[in-house]
Every structure is written in C-alpha cells, then in structure tokens.
C-alpha cells in the first residue's frame, strides 16, 4: 500500500480495499453518512458513485449509479456504454424524464415501486458480494444509524427517496451481519 492513497477508488474485485485501513470505529450515536463526499471512507465506498465493479445477472457494471442509470435507458448500445461509467458521469446519463416503468430481464417494473427498490437492493448486495472487504467494513459500522445527507433535500418527485435508500442499506447491513453470524 506504500505510496497509494486508500481513498482512490479502484475498479477491482475482492479484497482490494484493505479493511484495516478503513475507518470502522463504532460510535453508536454517530450516523454513517453514505455519500460520495462522506468524511469516512466506508461511507464513500458504499455510495452509489463509488467505482466498484460488480456483476449482476451476468452483466458487469462499473458501480451502482451505472446500474441505476441503465434501468432507464432503452437503447442497448447506449446502455452498454453507460454500464462502464461510474459516479457523476453515470448519473448524468439518467434521462431527465424517466418512464413510469422500465424493463429488467424482460420484466416490467414500476419506477418507485417495491420491485424497483428490491432490484436496487439486490444490486448493492451484488456489489458487496464482489467486494467482501467493503461488506465487512460496512457490517462493522453496526449499530450506527445510516443517513444519506448530501446537503440537498430530495426533489419532491424523487423516485428513490433518501429514507428508502437508507432503509434498504440498513436492512442489507443487518442481513449481512446475520449471514456472517450463521457462517460462524
């Protein structure tokens, strides 16, 4: 790790992010802010903007924001290009006018529906499966509350409100902790 800033986000798999170098201090009252500009590395790595390659349903994405953007893009060539992006570049590819439904694996899913939220949760789980060191550091933040505080309120028409995002992250963290406990 000499000479390498651990805050650089590399699009690699597995234990490329050393858990020992991540902040895992557990202060039960201090929220974990999952945001690309979080003061904690684990908050940045859990952000949708993190450059963390993962594969879901046989397709590789450069990060969660790329996956999310691809849900709203109908053109296969454009979707292929966007899935390789991450962070703000991927976000800027999301159409300004989102459809009411999108197709994922030939299934129509309503934007802002329970199925939509479950799909995003499954994508975050796939990211953590492909990055076990990030998953371990995320679980180590228990029992801290999770927030997504960016300094801006959700737009009134947000299809994925902060409260839903934080609830999904909390559920996922608990599920991973329970799986870890069962595995012994």
C-alpha positions as CSV (number, residue, x, y, z in Angstrom):
1,X,0.0,0.0,0.0
2,X,3.0,2.3,0.1
3,X,2.5,5.4,-1.9
4,X,-1.1,4.5,-2.7
5,X,-3.9,6.6,-1.2
6,X,-6.5,4.3,0.1
7,X,-9.1,6.9,-0.8
8,X,-8.5,6.2,-4.5
9,X,-11.3,4.0,-5.7
10,X,-10.1,1.2,-8.0
11,X,-12.4,-0.8,-10.2
12,X,-11.2,-4.1,-9.0
13,X,-12.7,-7.1,-7.4
14,X,-12.3,-8.7,-4.0
15,X,-10.1,-7.6,-1.2
16,X,-8.5,-4.6,-3.0
17,X,-9.8,-2.4,-0.2
18,X,-7.9,-3.3,3.0
19,X,-10.3,-3.4,5.9
20,X,-7.6,-2.5,8.3
21,X,-7.2,0.9,6.6
22,X,-10.9,1.7,6.6
23,X,-12.5,3.6,9.5
24,X,-14.6,1.1,11.4
25,X,-14.8,3.0,14.7
26,X,-18.2,2.2,16.1
27,X,-19.8,5.1,17.8
28,X,-23.5,4.1,18.2
29,X,-24.7,7.7,18.1
30,X,-22.8,9.0,15.1
31,X,-24.6,8.3,11.8
32,X,-22.8,6.7,8.9
33,X,-23.3,9.1,6.0
34,X,-23.3,7.0,2.8
35,X,-22.4,9.7,0.3
36,X,-19.7,10.2,-2.3
37,X,-18.3,13.1,-0.1
38,X,-18.6,11.4,3.2
39,X,-15.9,12.1,5.8
40,X,-15.5,8.3,6.2
41,X,-14.0,6.0,3.5
42,X,-16.7,3.3,4.1
43,X,-19.4,6.0,3.5
44,X,-17.8,6.9,0.2
45,X,-17.3,3.2,-0.8
46,X,-20.9,2.4,0.0
47,X,-22.1,5.4,-2.1
48,X,-23.7,4.8,-5.4
49,X,-21.0,6.9,-7.0
50,X,-18.1,4.6,-5.9
51,X,-16.1,2.9,-8.7
52,X,-16.7,-0.6,-7.6
53,X,-17.1,-3.1,-10.4
54,X,-19.8,-5.8,-9.8
55,X,-21.7,-8.3,-11.8
56,X,-25.4,-8.9,-11.6
57,X,-27.4,-11.3,-13.7
58,X,-24.4,-11.8,-16.0
59,X,-23.8,-8.1,-16.7
60,X,-20.9,-6.1,-15.3
61,X,-21.4,-2.6,-14.1
62,X,-18.7,0.0,-13.0
63,X,-20.8,0.9,-10.0
64,X,-24.3,1.2,-8.6
65,X,-25.0,4.5,-10.3
66,X,-24.3,2.9,-13.7
67,X,-26.7,0.1,-12.8
68,X,-29.3,2.6,-11.8
69,X,-28.9,4.7,-15.0
70,X,-29.1,1.6,-17.2
71,X,-32.6,0.9,-15.7
72,X,-33.9,4.0,-17.5
73,X,-32.0,3.6,-20.8
74,X,-33.8,1.8,-23.6
75,X,-31.2,1.9,-26.3
76,X,-28.9,-1.2,-25.9
77,X,-25.8,0.5,-27.4
78,X,-26.1,3.4,-25.0
79,X,-26.8,1.1,-22.1
80,X,-23.7,-0.8,-23.0
81,X,-21.6,2.4,-22.9
82,X,-23.2,3.7,-19.6
83,X,-22.7,0.4,-17.7
84,X,-18.9,1.1,-17.9
85,X,-19.3,4.6,-16.2
86,X,-19.4,5.4,-12.6
87,X,-20.2,8.4,-10.3
88,X,-21.5,11.6,-11.7
89,X,-20.8,10.6,-15.3
90,X,-23.3,7.7,-14.9
91,X,-25.8,10.0,-13.1
92,X,-25.7,12.5,-15.9
93,X,-26.8,9.7,-18.3
94,X,-30.1,9.2,-16.4
95,X,-32.9,10.7,-18.6
96,X,-34.4,13.9,-17.2
97,X,-37.9,12.4,-17.9
98,X,-38.0,8.9,-16.5
99,X,-40.5,6.4,-17.8
100,X,-43.2,5.2,-15.5
101,X,-41.9,1.6,-16.0
102,X,-38.7,0.0,-17.2
103,X,-37.8,-3.4,-18.3
104,X,-35.3,-5.5,-16.4
105,X,-34.7,-9.1,-17.8
106,X,-38.0,-8.7,-19.8
107,X,-40.0,-7.9,-16.6
108,X,-41.8,-4.5,-16.5
109,X,-41.1,-2.8,-13.2
110,X,-42.8,0.4,-12.0
111,X,-40.5,3.3,-11.2
112,X,-40.6,3.9,-7.4
113,X,-42.3,0.6,-6.7
114,X,-41.4,-2.1,-4.2
115,X,-39.9,-4.2,-7.0
116,X,-37.8,-1.2,-8.1
117,X,-36.4,-0.8,-4.6
118,X,-35.8,-4.5,-4.3
119,X,-33.8,-4.6,-7.5
120,X,-31.5,-1.8,-6.4
121,X,-31.0,-3.6,-3.1
122,X,-30.1,-6.7,-5.0
123,X,-27.6,-4.7,-7.0
124,X,-26.0,-3.3,-3.8
125,X,-25.8,-6.9,-2.4
126,X,-24.1,-8.0,-5.7
127,X,-21.5,-5.2,-5.3
128,X,-20.8,-6.3,-1.7
129,X,-20.5,-9.9,-2.7
130,X,-17.9,-8.9,-5.3
131,X,-16.1,-6.7,-2.7
132,X,-16.0,-8.7,0.6
133,X,-13.7,-6.2,2.3
134,X,-16.2,-3.4,1.8
135,X,-19.0,-5.7,3.0
136,X,-17.1,-6.5,6.2
137,X,-16.3,-2.8,6.9
138,X,-20.0,-1.9,6.3
139,X,-21.2,-4.6,8.7
140,X,-18.6,-3.3,11.2
141,X,-20.5,0.0,11.3
142,X,-23.4,-1.6,13.2
143,X,-25.4,-0.4,15.1
144,X,-24.9,3.1,13.8
145,X,-27.8,4.8,12.0
146,X,-27.3,5.2,8.3
147,X,-28.0,8.5,6.6
148,X,-27.6,9.9,3.1
149,X,-27.1,13.6,3.9
150,X,-25.8,15.5,0.8
151,X,-26.8,19.0,1.9
152,X,-29.7,19.0,-0.5
153,X,-33.3,17.8,0.1
154,X,-34.8,15.1,-2.1
155,X,-36.7,16.6,-5.1
156,X,-40.5,16.5,-4.5
157,X,-40.8,14.0,-7.3
158,X,-37.9,11.7,-6.3
159,X,-38.5,8.1,-7.4
160,X,-36.0,6.9,-4.8
161,X,-36.2,9.0,-1.6
162,X,-33.3,9.1,0.9
163,X,-35.4,7.4,3.5
164,X,-36.0,4.4,1.3
165,X,-32.3,4.2,0.3
166,X,-31.2,4.4,4.0
167,X,-33.8,1.7,5.0
168,X,-32.5,-0.6,2.2
169,X,-28.9,-0.1,3.4
170,X,-29.9,-0.8,7.0
171,X,-31.8,-3.9,6.0
172,X,-28.9,-5.1,3.9
173,X,-26.4,-4.5,6.7
174,X,-28.5,-6.5,9.1
175,X,-28.9,-9.3,6.6
176,X,-25.1,-9.5,6.0
177,X,-24.4,-9.4,9.7
178,X,-26.9,-12.3,10.3
179,X,-25.3,-14.3,7.4
180,X,-21.9,-13.7,8.9
181,X,-23.0,-14.8,12.3
182,X,-24.6,-18.0,10.9
183,X,-21.4,-18.8,9.0
184,X,-19.6,-18.6,12.3
